């Protein structure tokens, strides 16, 4: 798109800051086809999973401990601000790599959150993505993440921003869909994505 096309229309309306958050879920004792367990790069292009049982009580989520205000020291989903003219999925993959050293993960769009007051810095809207890994996958904290760890989806610590609501929505959606095995889990991710032309 030409620069003049981007600047030809100006509207006197307030604009929110745009962010991305990534909920990386894990399954215990899971073999992910195409995933190199000795590397932080996912080699599979479609991340298909074996047909083994899933117990919702054993699903975990990867959280980072924030190293900067606001909510410094609190646990949160990996994520951050979208750069100007940056595609949303690119921003999610970039933030995930910067804060957890995970790259190449297949992500699916889950939902959008933008209630007033969700961020003390001002009006923000967050695009939330989902990804799936096995629980033994090596992730390391980076950028503004002080540390990271896996937490059971059913037993989370106090969370920053509205991330407790986000993970509660994910948990409820999983339970409502009656997830029973890894194949259905990945199919659920596909069913719950939204169109990318936001």
N, C-alpha and C positions, 0 to 999 in steps of 0.2 A: 504494500500500500504506500502511495506517495505521501511525502511529508505534508503537503498542502491539504491532502484529503483528511489527515489526522487532525489538523489544526483549523479546518475551515468552519467548524461548528463549535461554539462555546455556549454552555448552558449555565445559568446562574443557580445551580442546585448543588447542595453539599454532596460530596462523594465519599464513600467509605474506603478505608484501606483494605486491600485484598490479601488474604493469607491462605496458606494450605496447611492442613494437618494430616498426618498419616498414621493410621492404626494398623500396625503389623501384628497379625495374630499368629500363634504357633500351636501346633498339635504335638503331643508327646509321642515319642518313639515312632516318628514319621519319616519315611523315605520319600523325598521329593524327586521325581524323575527329572534328570538333567541338571540337578543342583549339585555343585561341587562342594562337599562339606569341608574341604580344606581351603576354601577360598570364599571371599565375600562377594563374588560375582555369580549371579544366577545365569546359567548357560542355556536353560530351556527357553524357547520362544513362547510357549503356551502354558508352562507350569501345570501340567496335569498331575494328579495325585492318585496314589494307590487306593484301592477300595477296602480300607480297613476301618474298624469301628471308631466312632468319635463319641466322647462323653463331654457334654458342654461344661461340666465342672472342671475338666482338664484343659480347656482352652485358655491360653495365656496371651498377654499383650505386652509389647515392648514399650517401655516408658523411659524418658530421659529425666534426669534431675537438672532443673534449670540453673544455669550459672550466672544469670543476669536478671535484674529487675525487669518487669514486675514478677512477683512470685519467685524470687530468687531462692533456691534450695528446695522448691516444691517439685513434685513429679508432674509430668505432662506428656502429651503425645509429641513425637518429633514434628517439627514444622517451622514455618516462618513466613515472612512477607514475600509476595510475588514481585519480581523486578518488573520495571516498566517494559511493556510489549513482550513479556515472557509468556510462553504457552503454559497453561495451568499444570499439565502433567509433567512438563519439564521442571517446573518449580518444585513440585512434590518430590521428584526423583533427586533433584539437586539438594534440597533440604535433608532428605533421608540420607544421602551419601555424606553430607557435611557433618551431620550430627550423630550418625550411627556407623558410618563406613560400610553401609550396605548399598550395593549398586546393581543395576540390572533387574530389579524385582518387578514382576508384572503387577501393576496397580489397577484397581477398579474404583471408579467414582462411587461414593456412597451417598452423601447428602451435603446440604449447605446449611450453615449456621450463621445467624447475623442478628440475634436479639440485642437490643440496646443494653449496655452495661456488661457485656461479656468480656470486655477488655478495658482495664482502667486507663489505658493510653488513649482511648478514643473509640470512634465507631469503626469496627472491623467486621468484615464478612469472611468466613473461612470455608473453603472447599475441602471436604474430608474424603480422603482416599483410603482404601483397604488393600492390604497385601497379606500373603500367607507364607510362612516359613516353618521349618521344623525347629523344635525348642533347643537343639544343640548348636544351632547356627551361631557362629562367632560374630558378635557385634561389638564395636568399641566406640566410646564417646569421643566426640570432637566438636569443634567450633564452640558454640556457647552452651553445650551440654556438659555439665560437670561430671556426670556418671550416667549409667543406664542399667536397666535390669528388666527381667521378665516378671510379670505379676499375673496371678490367676484372674481371669476376667470376672470371676465371682467374688473376689476378695481384693479390692483395690485400695491403695492408700489415698489420703486426701489429695485432690488434683487441682491444678491451676486452671484458670479461665472457666469455660463450661465443658471441660473435657470429661467430667463425670457424667454429664448428660449425654454427650456423644457416645461414650462407651456403654451407657445404659441402653441407648437406642440400638446399638449394634447387638448387644446381648439379647435384648427383647426380640429383635428381628431374627436372630439365630434360633431362639426358642420357638418363636411363632412358626418358623419354617420347618421345624422338626428335623434338624440336621442329624443324620445318622452315620455318614461315612465321608471319607475324604473326597470322593468323586462328587457327591451331592454338595459338599462344602464349596468346592470350586464352582460348581454350577450355580450355587446360591450367589457367589460373588458376581458371576456374570449376569444373573437375573436382576441384581440390585444396583447395577451401574446405571447412570443416567447419560443422556446425550451430552457430547462434549462442546456443543455450540452455545455455551452459556454467555 
